[in-house]
Amino acid sequence: MIGIAYAMGQGGAASGQGGGFAAFIPLILMFAIFYFLLIRPQQKKAKEHREMIANVKKGDKIITSGGIHGTITGMDDNTITVEIADKVRIKLNRANISGLAGSQSGKNTDTGKDKTS
């Protein structure tokens, strides 16, 4: 009786070893899906944001991460001076720049009309 139980135990273990790598295939597929749908686009967007921050210059109209619209009037290594109204200037870190105000559409932000008209 012990010999029968021993023989049955060996056969079950031998067939289970072939499925070890097959158990990792769904995990590998899930990682690939996460990489292409989440990780890679996020890295691409972060790279574009770093390039945009590095390429801003005086006179550019920007939007800060707090939603403040303004024009860059001065720059330093880590800070920028933004004019948000006549004779009202604030200093911000470069990392607070969310985007360029003029790059979102072909419309003039003051009147809502196209620039061509």
Biopython code that builds the backbone (N, CA, C, O; Angstrom):
import numpy as np
from Bio.PDB.StructureBuilder import StructureBuilder

atoms = [
    (1, "MET", "N", (0.819, -1.190, 0.000)),
    (1, "MET", "CA", (0.000, 0.000, 0.000)),
    (1, "MET", "C", (0.865, 1.258, 0.000)),
    (1, "MET", "O", (0.542, 2.249, -0.654)),
    (2, "ILE", "N", (1.958, 1.200, 0.737)),
    (2, "ILE", "CA", (2.848, 2.357, 0.782)),
    (2, "ILE", "C", (3.513, 2.538, -0.579)),
    (2, "ILE", "O", (3.725, 3.668, -1.020)),
    (3, "GLY", "N", (3.834, 1.464, -1.226)),
    (3, "GLY", "CA", (4.449, 1.541, -2.547)),
    (3, "GLY", "C", (3.527, 2.193, -3.564)),
    (3, "GLY", "O", (3.992, 2.930, -4.433)),
    (4, "ILE", "N", (2.224, 1.932, -3.470)),
    (4, "ILE", "CA", (1.264, 2.541, -4.389)),
    (4, "ILE", "C", (1.164, 4.040, -4.137)),
    (4, "ILE", "O", (1.142, 4.824, -5.087)),
    (5, "ALA", "N", (1.104, 4.451, -2.873)),
    (5, "ALA", "CA", (1.020, 5.870, -2.528)),
    (5, "ALA", "C", (2.295, 6.594, -2.949)),
    (5, "ALA", "O", (2.240, 7.716, -3.454)),
    (6, "TYR", "N", (3.432, 5.957, -2.741)),
    (6, "TYR", "CA", (4.704, 6.545, -3.137)),
    (6, "TYR", "C", (4.766, 6.741, -4.654)),
    (6, "TYR", "O", (5.226, 7.780, -5.126)),
    (7, "ALA", "N", (4.314, 5.766, -5.401)),
    (7, "ALA", "CA", (4.327, 5.849, -6.856)),
    (7, "ALA", "C", (3.376, 6.928, -7.352)),
    (7, "ALA", "O", (3.679, 7.614, -8.329)),
    (8, "MET", "N", (2.260, 7.086, -6.713)),
    (8, "MET", "CA", (1.305, 8.122, -7.123)),
    (8, "MET", "C", (1.849, 9.521, -6.820)),
    (8, "MET", "O", (1.615, 10.465, -7.575)),
    (9, "GLY", "N", (2.568, 9.638, -5.717)),
    (9, "GLY", "CA", (3.146, 10.938, -5.362)),
    (9, "GLY", "C", (4.217, 11.367, -6.352)),
    (9, "GLY", "O", (4.303, 12.550, -6.683)),
    (10, "GLN", "N", (5.023, 10.450, -6.826)),
    (10, "GLN", "CA", (6.065, 10.773, -7.788)),
    (10, "GLN", "C", (5.486, 11.198, -9.132)),
    (10, "GLN", "O", (5.998, 12.122, -9.763)),
    (11, "GLY", "N", (4.458, 10.553, -9.559)),
    (11, "GLY", "CA", (3.857, 10.886, -10.851)),
    (11, "GLY", "C", (3.230, 12.269, -10.825)),
    (11, "GLY", "O", (3.298, 12.993, -11.818)),
    (12, "GLY", "N", (2.624, 12.648, -9.713)),
    (12, "GLY", "CA", (2.012, 13.969, -9.615)),
    (12, "GLY", "C", (3.051, 15.071, -9.606)),
    (12, "GLY", "O", (2.829, 16.139, -10.178)),
    (13, "ALA", "N", (4.192, 14.822, -8.959)),
    (13, "ALA", "CA", (5.239, 15.838, -8.886)),
    (13, "ALA", "C", (5.925, 16.012, -10.229)),
    (13, "ALA", "O", (6.303, 17.123, -10.601)),
    (14, "ALA", "N", (6.085, 14.918, -10.955)),
    (14, "ALA", "CA", (6.761, 15.000, -12.250)),
    (14, "ALA", "C", (5.924, 15.799, -13.241)),
    (14, "ALA", "O", (6.472, 16.559, -14.038)),
    (15, "SER", "N", (4.617, 15.637, -13.201)),
    (15, "SER", "CA", (3.790, 16.389, -14.145)),
    (15, "SER", "C", (3.664, 17.851, -13.729)),
    (15, "SER", "O", (3.415, 18.695, -14.589)),
    (16, "GLY", "N", (3.824, 18.186, -12.457)),
    (16, "GLY", "CA", (3.719, 19.565, -11.986)),
    (16, "GLY", "C", (4.943, 20.399, -12.314)),
    (16, "GLY", "O", (4.831, 21.623, -12.377)),
    (17, "GLN", "N", (6.086, 19.811, -12.521)),
    (17, "GLN", "CA", (7.301, 20.561, -12.802)),
    (17, "GLN", "C", (7.277, 21.201, -14.176)),
    (17, "GLN", "O", (7.895, 22.249, -14.364)),
    (18, "GLY", "N", (6.611, 20.633, -15.110)),
    (18, "GLY", "CA", (6.528, 21.207, -16.451)),
    (18, "GLY", "C", (5.718, 22.489, -16.467)),
    (18, "GLY", "O", (5.896, 23.307, -17.370)),
    (19, "GLY", "N", (4.840, 22.692, -15.505)),
    (19, "GLY", "CA", (4.000, 23.884, -15.467)),
    (19, "GLY", "C", (4.617, 25.035, -14.704)),
    (19, "GLY", "O", (3.965, 26.068, -14.549)),
    (20, "GLY", "N", (5.858, 24.907, -14.211)),
    (20, "GLY", "CA", (6.505, 25.980, -13.453)),
    (20, "GLY", "C", (6.702, 27.235, -14.283)),
    (20, "GLY", "O", (6.350, 28.330, -13.846)),
    (21, "PHE", "N", (7.258, 27.086, -15.470)),
    (21, "PHE", "CA", (7.477, 28.249, -16.344)),
    (21, "PHE", "C", (6.161, 28.768, -16.909)),
    (21, "PHE", "O", (5.997, 29.970, -17.117)),
    (22, "ALA", "N", (5.238, 27.867, -17.152)),
    (22, "ALA", "CA", (3.937, 28.279, -17.699)),
    (22, "ALA", "C", (3.170, 29.155, -16.720)),
    (22, "ALA", "O", (2.321, 29.942, -17.138)),
    (23, "ALA", "N", (3.449, 29.038, -15.434)),
    (23, "ALA", "CA", (2.783, 29.877, -14.436)),
    (23, "ALA", "C", (3.280, 31.316, -14.504)),
    (23, "ALA", "O", (2.564, 32.227, -14.088)),
    (24, "PHE", "N", (4.487, 31.543, -15.018)),
    (24, "PHE", "CA", (5.040, 32.890, -15.111)),
    (24, "PHE", "C", (4.621, 33.615, -16.390)),
    (24, "PHE", "O", (4.764, 34.835, -16.473)),
    (25, "ILE", "N", (4.120, 32.910, -17.361)),
    (25, "ILE", "CA", (3.726, 33.541, -18.626)),
    (25, "ILE", "C", (2.648, 34.609, -18.424)),
    (25, "ILE", "O", (2.776, 35.685, -19.007)),
    (26, "PRO", "N", (1.596, 34.378, -17.636)),
    (26, "PRO", "CA", (0.618, 35.457, -17.415)),
    (26, "PRO", "C", (1.221, 36.674, -16.714)),
    (26, "PRO", "O", (0.836, 37.806, -17.007)),
    (27, "LEU", "N", (2.157, 36.456, -15.796)),
    (27, "LEU", "CA", (2.806, 37.581, -15.126)),
    (27, "LEU", "C", (3.651, 38.393, -16.102)),
    (27, "LEU", "O", (3.669, 39.623, -16.043)),
    (28, "ILE", "N", (4.340, 37.708, -16.986)),
    (28, "ILE", "CA", (5.153, 38.392, -17.989)),
    (28, "ILE", "C", (4.255, 39.185, -18.939)),
    (28, "ILE", "O", (4.571, 40.323, -19.288)),
    (29, "LEU", "N", (3.157, 38.600, -19.349)),
    (29, "LEU", "CA", (2.219, 39.313, -20.222)),
    (29, "LEU", "C", (1.616, 40.535, -19.522)),
    (29, "LEU", "O", (1.463, 41.586, -20.146)),
    (30, "MET", "N", (1.273, 40.412, -18.238)),
    (30, "MET", "CA", (0.729, 41.557, -17.500)),
    (30, "MET", "C", (1.760, 42.671, -17.388)),
    (30, "MET", "O", (1.413, 43.843, -17.533)),
    (31, "PHE", "N", (3.014, 42.332, -17.135)),
    (31, "PHE", "CA", (4.059, 43.346, -17.071)),
    (31, "PHE", "C", (4.228, 44.042, -18.419)),
    (31, "PHE", "O", (4.390, 45.261, -18.467)),
    (32, "ALA", "N", (4.194, 43.292, -19.499)),
    (32, "ALA", "CA", (4.320, 43.889, -20.829)),
    (32, "ALA", "C", (3.166, 44.842, -21.108)),
    (32, "ALA", "O", (3.374, 45.920, -21.665)),
    (33, "ILE", "N", (1.960, 44.458, -20.727)),
    (33, "ILE", "CA", (0.804, 45.331, -20.937)),
    (33, "ILE", "C", (0.945, 46.600, -20.103)),
    (33, "ILE", "O", (0.714, 47.698, -20.611)),
    (34, "PHE", "N", (1.319, 46.469, -18.832)),
    (34, "PHE", "CA", (1.527, 47.651, -17.982)),
    (34, "PHE", "C", (2.615, 48.543, -18.540)),
    (34, "PHE", "O", (2.488, 49.767, -18.507)),
    (35, "TYR", "N", (3.687, 47.951, -19.052)),
    (35, "TYR", "CA", (4.783, 48.743, -19.587)),
    (35, "TYR", "C", (4.321, 49.582, -20.773)),
    (35, "TYR", "O", (4.587, 50.783, -20.819)),
    (36, "PHE", "N", (3.640, 48.972, -21.721)),
    (36, "PHE", "CA", (3.264, 49.689, -22.931)),
    (36, "PHE", "C", (2.076, 50.623, -22.726)),
    (36, "PHE", "O", (1.950, 51.610, -23.451)),
    (37, "LEU", "N", (1.207, 50.344, -21.766)),
    (37, "LEU", "CA", (0.039, 51.198, -21.555)),
    (37, "LEU", "C", (0.232, 52.249, -20.467)),
    (37, "LEU", "O", (-0.427, 53.287, -20.508)),
    (38, "LEU", "N", (1.105, 52.017, -19.503)),
    (38, "LEU", "CA", (1.250, 52.946, -18.386)),
    (38, "LEU", "C", (2.658, 53.519, -18.245)),
    (38, "LEU", "O", (2.825, 54.739, -18.226)),
    (39, "ILE", "N", (3.651, 52.679, -18.147)),
    (39, "ILE", "CA", (5.000, 53.138, -17.813)),
    (39, "ILE", "C", (5.639, 53.916, -18.952)),
    (39, "ILE", "O", (6.161, 55.010, -18.735)),
    (40, "ARG", "N", (5.607, 53.374, -20.152)),
    (40, "ARG", "CA", (6.265, 54.018, -21.290)),
    (40, "ARG", "C", (5.656, 55.374, -21.635)),
    (40, "ARG", "O", (6.415, 56.320, -21.842)),
    (41, "PRO", "N", (4.317, 55.529, -21.712)),
    (41, "PRO", "CA", (3.762, 56.855, -21.985)),
    (41, "PRO", "C", (4.075, 57.875, -20.885)),
    (41, "PRO", "O", (4.266, 59.056, -21.177)),
    (42, "GLN", "N", (4.130, 57.436, -19.638)),
    (42, "GLN", "CA", (4.446, 58.348, -18.548)),
    (42, "GLN", "C", (5.896, 58.825, -18.650)),
    (42, "GLN", "O", (6.172, 60.001, -18.412)),
    (43, "GLN", "N", (6.812, 57.944, -18.994)),
    (43, "GLN", "CA", (8.205, 58.334, -19.163)),
    (43, "GLN", "C", (8.369, 59.293, -20.340)),
    (43, "GLN", "O", (9.164, 60.230, -20.274)),
    (44, "LYS", "N", (7.619, 59.058, -21.413)),
    (44, "LYS", "CA", (7.687, 59.922, -22.585)),
    (44, "LYS", "C", (7.174, 61.320, -22.247)),
    (44, "LYS", "O", (7.771, 62.317, -22.654)),
    (45, "LYS", "N", (6.075, 61.396, -21.507)),
    (45, "LYS", "CA", (5.517, 62.691, -21.121)),
    (45, "LYS", "C", (6.465, 63.439, -20.183)),
    (45, "LYS", "O", (6.618, 64.655, -20.305)),
    (46, "ALA", "N", (7.099, 62.733, -19.256)),
    (46, "ALA", "CA", (8.053, 63.366, -18.341)),
    (46, "ALA", "C", (9.265, 63.900, -19.110)),
    (46, "ALA", "O", (9.776, 64.973, -18.788)),
    (47, "LYS", "N", (9.721, 63.171, -20.109)),
    (47, "LYS", "CA", (10.856, 63.623, -20.921)),
    (47, "LYS", "C", (10.484, 64.881, -21.701)),
    (47, "LYS", "O", (11.281, 65.816, -21.776)),
    (48, "GLU", "N", (9.294, 64.917, -22.279)),
    (48, "GLU", "CA", (8.836, 66.105, -23.003)),
    (48, "GLU", "C", (8.724, 67.306, -22.073)),
    (48, "GLU", "O", (9.059, 68.424, -22.465)),
    (49, "HIS", "N", (8.257, 67.087, -20.845)),
    (49, "HIS", "CA", (8.127, 68.176, -19.878)),
    (49, "HIS", "C", (9.494, 68.725, -19.488)),
    (49, "HIS", "O", (9.666, 69.940, -19.390)),
    (50, "ARG", "N", (10.480, 67.836, -19.263)),
    (50, "ARG", "CA", (11.837, 68.289, -18.942)),
    (50, "ARG", "C", (12.424, 69.106, -20.084)),
    (50, "ARG", "O", (13.070, 70.126, -19.841)),
    (51, "GLU", "N", (12.211, 68.674, -21.333)),
    (51, "GLU", "CA", (12.715, 69.413, -22.486)),
    (51, "GLU", "C", (12.037, 70.771, -22.604)),
    (51, "GLU", "O", (12.694, 71.761, -22.924)),
    (52, "MET", "N", (10.731, 70.833, -22.352)),
    (52, "MET", "CA", (10.001, 72.083, -22.426)),
    (52, "MET", "C", (10.516, 73.064, -21.371)),
    (52, "MET", "O", (10.697, 74.245, -21.665)),
    (53, "ILE", "N", (10.751, 72.588, -20.155)),
    (53, "ILE", "CA", (11.258, 73.452, -19.090)),
    (53, "ILE", "C", (12.660, 73.964, -19.440)),
    (53, "ILE", "O", (12.983, 75.119, -19.163)),
    (54, "ALA", "N", (13.475, 73.127, -20.036)),
    (54, "ALA", "CA", (14.836, 73.532, -20.398)),
    (54, "ALA", "C", (14.848, 74.537, -21.538)),
    (54, "ALA", "O", (15.797, 75.312, -21.659)),
    (55, "ASN", "N", (13.812, 74.544, -22.382)),
    (55, "ASN", "CA", (13.807, 75.402, -23.570)),
    (55, "ASN", "C", (12.986, 76.676, -23.429)),
    (55, "ASN", "O", (12.864, 77.416, -24.405)),
    (56, "VAL", "N", (12.414, 76.970, -22.258)),
    (56, "VAL", "CA", (11.662, 78.216, -22.112)),
    (56, "VAL", "C", (12.619, 79.392, -22.124)),
    (56, "VAL", "O", (13.781, 79.270, -21.734)),
    (57, "LYS", "N", (12.117, 80.537, -22.577)),
    (57, "LYS", "CA", (12.943, 81.743, -22.659)),
    (57, "LYS", "C", (12.107, 82.950, -22.273)),
    (57, "LYS", "O", (10.892, 82.843, -22.108)),
    (58, "LYS", "N", (12.754, 84.093, -22.131)),
    (58, "LYS", "CA", (12.054, 85.320, -21.776)),
    (58, "LYS", "C", (11.014, 85.640, -22.840)),
    (58, "LYS", "O", (11.255, 85.478, -24.036)),
    (59, "GLY", "N", (9.859, 86.094, -22.384)),
    (59, "GLY", "CA", (8.789, 86.443, -23.297)),
    (59, "GLY", "C", (7.795, 85.331, -23.557)),
    (59, "GLY", "O", (6.726, 85.584, -24.114)),
    (60, "ASP", "N", (8.115, 84.107, -23.171)),
    (60, "ASP", "CA", (7.182, 82.991, -23.348)),
    (60, "ASP", "C", (6.012, 83.126, -22.388)),
    (60, "ASP", "O", (6.186, 83.491, -21.225)),
    (61, "LYS", "N", (4.832, 82.831, -22.881)),
    (61, "LYS", "CA", (3.645, 82.816, -22.031)),
    (61, "LYS", "C", (3.477, 81.404, -21.502)),
    (61, "LYS", "O", (3.450, 80.437, -22.263)),
    (62, "ILE", "N", (3.365, 81.300, -20.172)),
    (62, "ILE", "CA", (3.326, 79.984, -19.530)),
    (62, "ILE", "C", (2.101, 79.850, -18.639)),
    (62, "ILE", "O", (1.418, 80.824, -18.324)),
    (63, "ILE", "N", (1.852, 78.612, -18.247)),
    (63, "ILE", "CA", (0.842, 78.288, -17.248)),
    (63, "ILE", "C", (1.569, 77.512, -16.158)),
    (63, "ILE", "O", (2.285, 76.552, -16.443)),
    (64, "THR", "N", (1.384, 77.933, -14.900)),
    (64, "THR", "CA", (2.035, 77.235, -13.802)),
    (64, "THR", "C", (1.191, 76.046, -13.360)),
    (64, "THR", "O", (0.044, 75.898, -13.782)),
    (65, "SER", "N", (1.759, 75.208, -12.516)),
    (65, "SER", "CA", (1.016, 74.059, -12.013)),
    (65, "SER", "C", (-0.153, 74.481, -11.129)),
    (65, "SER", "O", (-1.077, 73.697, -10.913)),
    (66, "GLY", "N", (-0.123, 75.715, -10.614)),
    (66, "GLY", "CA", (-1.233, 76.242, -9.829)),
    (66, "GLY", "C", (-2.300, 76.893, -10.671)),
    (66, "GLY", "O", (-3.326, 77.320, -10.141)),
    (67, "GLY", "N", (-2.084, 76.982, -11.988)),
    (67, "GLY", "CA", (-3.077, 77.554, -12.888)),
    (67, "GLY", "C", (-2.876, 79.031, -13.172)),
    (67, "GLY", "O", (-3.752, 79.660, -13.764)),
    (68, "ILE", "N", (-1.757, 79.602, -12.772)),
    (68, "ILE", "CA", (-1.485, 81.021, -13.005)),
    (68, "ILE", "C", (-0.914, 81.190, -14.407)),
    (68, "ILE", "O", (0.028, 80.497, -14.792)),
    (69, "HIS", "N", (-1.495, 82.119, -15.166)),
    (69, "HIS", "CA", (-1.006, 82.449, -16.500)),
    (69, "HIS", "C", (-0.108, 83.677, -16.383)),
    (69, "HIS", "O", (-0.424, 84.610, -15.644)),
    (70, "GLY", "N", (0.994, 83.680, -17.099)),
    (70, "GLY", "CA", (1.888, 84.824, -17.054)),
    (70, "GLY", "C", (2.932, 84.755, -18.138)),
    (70, "GLY", "O", (2.993, 83.807, -18.921)),
    (71, "THR", "N", (3.762, 85.799, -18.163)),
    (71, "THR", "CA", (4.832, 85.914, -19.142)),
    (71, "THR", "C", (6.163, 85.913, -18.406)),
    (71, "THR", "O", (6.308, 86.598, -17.393)),
    (72, "ILE", "N", (7.126, 85.163, -18.893)),
    (72, "ILE", "CA", (8.445, 85.095, -18.267)),
    (72, "ILE", "C", (9.176, 86.406, -18.528)),
    (72, "ILE", "O", (9.328, 86.823, -19.676)),
    (73, "THR", "N", (9.633, 87.058, -17.442)),
    (73, "THR", "CA", (10.386, 88.303, -17.583)),
    (73, "THR", "C", (11.831, 88.153, -17.141)),
    (73, "THR", "O", (12.661, 88.993, -17.488)),
    (74, "GLY", "N", (12.155, 87.127, -16.398)),
    (74, "GLY", "CA", (13.526, 86.905, -15.944)),
    (74, "GLY", "C", (13.747, 85.439, -15.658)),
    (74, "GLY", "O", (12.818, 84.696, -15.343)),
    (75, "MET", "N", (15.017, 85.036, -15.776)),
    (75, "MET", "CA", (15.339, 83.625, -15.568)),
    (75, "MET", "C", (16.638, 83.499, -14.794)),
    (75, "MET", "O", (17.542, 84.326, -14.915)),
    (76, "ASP", "N", (16.707, 82.448, -14.000)),
    (76, "ASP", "CA", (17.903, 82.063, -13.267)),
    (76, "ASP", "C", (18.093, 80.571, -13.520)),
    (76, "ASP", "O", (17.365, 79.991, -14.327)),
    (77, "ASP", "N", (19.041, 79.945, -12.859)),
    (77, "ASP", "CA", (19.251, 78.505, -13.063)),
    (77, "ASP", "C", (18.045, 77.691, -12.634)),
    (77, "ASP", "O", (17.601, 76.807, -13.368)),
    (78, "ASN", "N", (17.505, 77.978, -11.450)),
    (78, "ASN", "CA", (16.402, 77.188, -10.923)),
    (78, "ASN", "C", (15.099, 77.960, -10.813)),
    (78, "ASN", "O", (14.048, 77.352, -10.611)),
    (79, "THR", "N", (15.135, 79.274, -10.940)),
    (79, "THR", "CA", (13.927, 80.077, -10.757)),
    (79, "THR", "C", (13.636, 80.903, -11.999)),
    (79, "THR", "O", (14.515, 81.181, -12.815)),
    (80, "ILE", "N", (12.373, 81.283, -12.112)),
    (80, "ILE", "CA", (11.946, 82.192, -13.173)),
    (80, "ILE", "C", (11.117, 83.294, -12.528)),
    (80, "ILE", "O", (10.505, 83.092, -11.479)),
    (81, "THR", "N", (11.103, 84.460, -13.164)),
    (81, "THR", "CA", (10.248, 85.560, -12.729)),
    (81, "THR", "C", (9.128, 85.672, -13.749)),
    (81, "THR", "O", (9.377, 85.787, -14.949)),
    (82, "VAL", "N", (7.896, 85.638, -13.264)),
    (82, "VAL", "CA", (6.732, 85.650, -14.135)),
    (82, "VAL", "C", (5.911, 86.894, -13.841)),
    (82, "VAL", "O", (5.598, 87.181, -12.685)),
    (83, "GLU", "N", (5.565, 87.625, -14.880)),
    (83, "GLU", "CA", (4.692, 88.788, -14.738)),
    (83, "GLU", "C", (3.260, 88.312, -14.973)),
    (83, "GLU", "O", (2.918, 87.858, -16.065)),
    (84, "ILE", "N", (2.428, 88.423, -13.935)),
    (84, "ILE", "CA", (1.052, 87.936, -14.031)),
    (84, "ILE", "C", (0.066, 89.066, -14.270)),
    (84, "ILE", "O", (-1.072, 88.809, -14.664)),
    (85, "ALA", "N", (0.470, 90.315, -14.044)),
    (85, "ALA", "CA", (-0.330, 91.503, -14.331)),
    (85, "ALA", "C", (0.658, 92.656, -14.484)),
    (85, "ALA", "O", (1.862, 92.474, -14.301)),
    (86, "ASP", "N", (0.150, 93.846, -14.822)),
    (86, "ASP", "CA", (1.040, 94.994, -14.975)),
    (86, "ASP", "C", (1.755, 95.264, -13.660)),
    (86, "ASP", "O", (1.118, 95.497, -12.633)),
    (87, "LYS", "N", (3.074, 95.231, -13.698)),
    (87, "LYS", "CA", (3.948, 95.497, -12.564)),
    (87, "LYS", "C", (3.740, 94.525, -11.396)),
    (87, "LYS", "O", (4.073, 94.860, -10.259)),
    (88, "VAL", "N", (3.201, 93.345, -11.651)),
    (88, "VAL", "CA", (3.053, 92.302, -10.629)),
    (88, "VAL", "C", (3.872, 91.098, -11.090)),
    (88, "VAL", "O", (3.533, 90.422, -12.061)),
    (89, "ARG", "N", (4.957, 90.854, -10.364)),
    (89, "ARG", "CA", (5.854, 89.762, -10.741)),
    (89, "ARG", "C", (6.025, 88.816, -9.563)),
    (89, "ARG", "O", (6.066, 89.231, -8.405)),
    (90, "ILE", "N", (6.123, 87.533, -9.891)),
    (90, "ILE", "CA", (6.351, 86.515, -8.873)),
    (90, "ILE", "C", (7.516, 85.635, -9.309)),
    (90, "ILE", "O", (7.786, 85.476, -10.500)),
    (91, "LYS", "N", (8.199, 85.068, -8.321)),
    (91, "LYS", "CA", (9.290, 84.135, -8.608)),
    (91, "LYS", "C", (8.786, 82.731, -8.364)),
    (91, "LYS", "O", (8.102, 82.461, -7.376)),
    (92, "LEU", "N", (9.132, 81.836, -9.280)),
    (92, "LEU", "CA", (8.717, 80.443, -9.201)),
    (92, "LEU", "C", (9.896, 79.534, -9.508)),
    (92, "LEU", "O", (10.856, 79.940, -10.162)),
    (93, "ASN", "N", (9.813, 78.316, -9.034)),
    (93, "ASN", "CA", (10.768, 77.295, -9.464)),
    (93, "ASN", "C", (10.425, 76.888, -10.888)),
    (93, "ASN", "O", (9.264, 76.930, -11.293)),
    (94, "ARG", "N", (11.430, 76.499, -11.634)),
    (94, "ARG", "CA", (11.188, 76.050, -13.011)),
    (94, "ARG", "C", (10.266, 74.833, -13.053)),
    (94, "ARG", "O", (9.503, 74.666, -14.004)),
    (95, "ALA", "N", (10.331, 73.987, -12.034)),
    (95, "ALA", "CA", (9.518, 72.769, -12.010)),
    (95, "ALA", "C", (8.024, 73.086, -11.924)),
    (95, "ALA", "O", (7.200, 72.222, -12.222)),
    (96, "ASN", "N", (7.661, 74.300, -11.526)),
    (96, "ASN", "CA", (6.254, 74.675, -11.416)),
    (96, "ASN", "C", (5.632, 75.041, -12.760)),
    (96, "ASN", "O", (4.428, 75.291, -12.827)),
    (97, "ILE", "N", (6.410, 75.078, -13.814)),
    (97, "ILE", "CA", (5.859, 75.359, -15.135)),
    (97, "ILE", "C", (5.095, 74.134, -15.605)),
    (97, "ILE", "O", (5.648, 73.037, -15.696)),
    (98, "SER", "N", (3.821, 74.333, -15.903)),
    (98, "SER", "CA", (2.988, 73.222, -16.350)),
    (98, "SER", "C", (2.987, 73.114, -17.867)),
    (98, "SER", "O", (2.957, 72.010, -18.411)),
    (99, "GLY", "N", (3.021, 74.236, -18.544)),
    (99, "GLY", "CA", (3.023, 74.205, -19.998)),
    (99, "GLY", "C", (3.099, 75.600, -20.576)),
    (99, "GLY", "O", (3.074, 76.594, -19.851)),
    (100, "LEU", "N", (3.192, 75.657, -21.884)),
    (100, "LEU", "CA", (3.191, 76.930, -22.585)),
    (100, "LEU", "C", (1.762, 77.311, -22.913)),
    (100, "LEU", "O", (0.984, 76.467, -23.359)),
    (101, "ALA", "N", (1.404, 78.561, -22.702)),
    (101, "ALA", "CA", (0.018, 79.000, -22.888)),
    (101, "ALA", "C", (-0.361, 79.045, -24.363)),
    (101, "ALA", "O", (-1.506, 78.739, -24.695)),
    (102, "GLY", "N", (0.531, 79.406, -25.244)),
    (102, "GLY", "CA", (0.203, 79.544, -26.656)),
    (102, "GLY", "C", (0.225, 78.243, -27.430)),
    (102, "GLY", "O", (-0.187, 78.230, -28.590)),
    (103, "SER", "N", (0.684, 77.156, -26.848)),
    (103, "SER", "CA", (0.850, 75.914, -27.603)),
    (103, "SER", "C", (-0.398, 75.044, -27.624)),
    (103, "SER", "O", (-0.404, 74.014, -28.298)),
    (104, "GLN", "N", (-1.457, 75.422, -26.909)),
    (104, "GLN", "CA", (-2.616, 74.556, -26.803)),
    (104, "GLN", "C", (-3.577, 74.699, -27.969)),
    (104, "GLN", "O", (-4.234, 73.723, -28.332)),
    (105, "SER", "N", (-3.683, 75.876, -28.571)),
    (105, "SER", "CA", (-4.583, 76.046, -29.704)),
    (105, "SER", "C", (-4.112, 77.208, -30.554)),
    (105, "SER", "O", (-3.194, 77.935, -30.175)),
    (106, "GLY", "N", (-4.735, 77.378, -31.693)),
    (106, "GLY", "CA", (-4.400, 78.472, -32.583)),
    (106, "GLY", "C", (-5.212, 79.716, -32.296)),
    (106, "GLY", "O", (-5.265, 80.615, -33.135)),
    (107, "LYS", "N", (-5.841, 79.798, -31.148)),
    (107, "LYS", "CA", (-6.675, 80.942, -30.811)),
    (107, "LYS", "C", (-5.930, 81.902, -29.916)),
    (107, "LYS", "O", (-5.053, 81.501, -29.151)),
    (108, "ASN", "N", (-6.278, 83.165, -30.013)),
    (108, "ASN", "CA", (-5.738, 84.192, -29.150)),
    (108, "ASN", "C", (-6.441, 84.065, -27.803)),
    (108, "ASN", "O", (-7.671, 84.027, -27.760)),
    (109, "THR", "N", (-5.699, 83.999, -26.712)),
    (109, "THR", "CA", (-6.309, 83.755, -25.408)),
    (109, "THR", "C", (-7.016, 84.993, -24.870)),
    (109, "THR", "O", (-7.846, 84.875, -23.970)),
    (110, "ASP", "N", (-6.705, 86.192, -25.405)),
    (110, "ASP", "CA", (-7.336, 87.410, -24.901)),
    (110, "ASP", "C", (-8.747, 87.601, -25.433)),
    (110, "ASP", "O", (-9.632, 88.007, -24.679)),
    (111, "THR", "N", (-8.984, 87.317, -26.719)),
    (111, "THR", "CA", (-10.278, 87.609, -27.316)),
    (111, "THR", "C", (-11.062, 86.366, -27.696)),
    (111, "THR", "O", (-12.270, 86.447, -27.920)),
    (112, "GLY", "N", (-10.408, 85.228, -27.774)),
    (112, "GLY", "CA", (-11.088, 84.003, -28.171)),
    (112, "GLY", "C", (-11.242, 83.877, -29.674)),
    (112, "GLY", "O", (-11.862, 82.922, -30.141)),
    (113, "LYS", "N", (-10.701, 84.806, -30.447)),
    (113, "LYS", "CA", (-10.786, 84.766, -31.906)),
    (113, "LYS", "C", (-9.505, 84.186, -32.472)),
    (113, "LYS", "O", (-8.466, 84.161, -31.812)),
    (114, "ASP", "N", (-9.598, 83.721, -33.709)),
    (114, "ASP", "CA", (-8.406, 83.206, -34.377)),
    (114, "ASP", "C", (-7.402, 84.326, -34.584)),
    (114, "ASP", "O", (-7.783, 85.489, -34.714)),
    (115, "LYS", "N", (-6.121, 83.983, -34.614)),
    (115, "LYS", "CA", (-5.077, 84.968, -34.823)),
    (115, "LYS", "C", (-5.126, 85.537, -36.243)),
    (115, "LYS", "O", (-4.653, 86.649, -36.480)),
    (116, "THR", "N", (-5.685, 84.797, -37.169)),
    (116, "THR", "CA", (-5.692, 85.248, -38.554)),
    (116, "THR", "C", (-6.727, 86.338, -38.789)),
    (116, "THR", "O", (-6.598, 87.092, -39.753)),
    (117, "SER", "N", (-7.743, 86.448, -37.949)),
    (117, "SER", "CA", (-8.766, 87.458, -38.193)),
    (117, "SER", "C", (-8.518, 88.740, -37.444)),
    (117, "SER", "O", (-9.303, 89.682, -37.555)),
]
sb = StructureBuilder()
sb.init_structure("model")
sb.init_model(0)
sb.init_chain("A")
sb.init_seg("    ")
for serial, (resi, resn, name, xyz) in enumerate(atoms, 1):
    if name == "N":
        sb.init_residue(resn, " ", resi, " ")
    sb.init_atom(name, np.array(xyz, "f"), 0.0, 1.0, " ", f" {name:<3s}", serial, name[0])
structure = sb.get_structure()
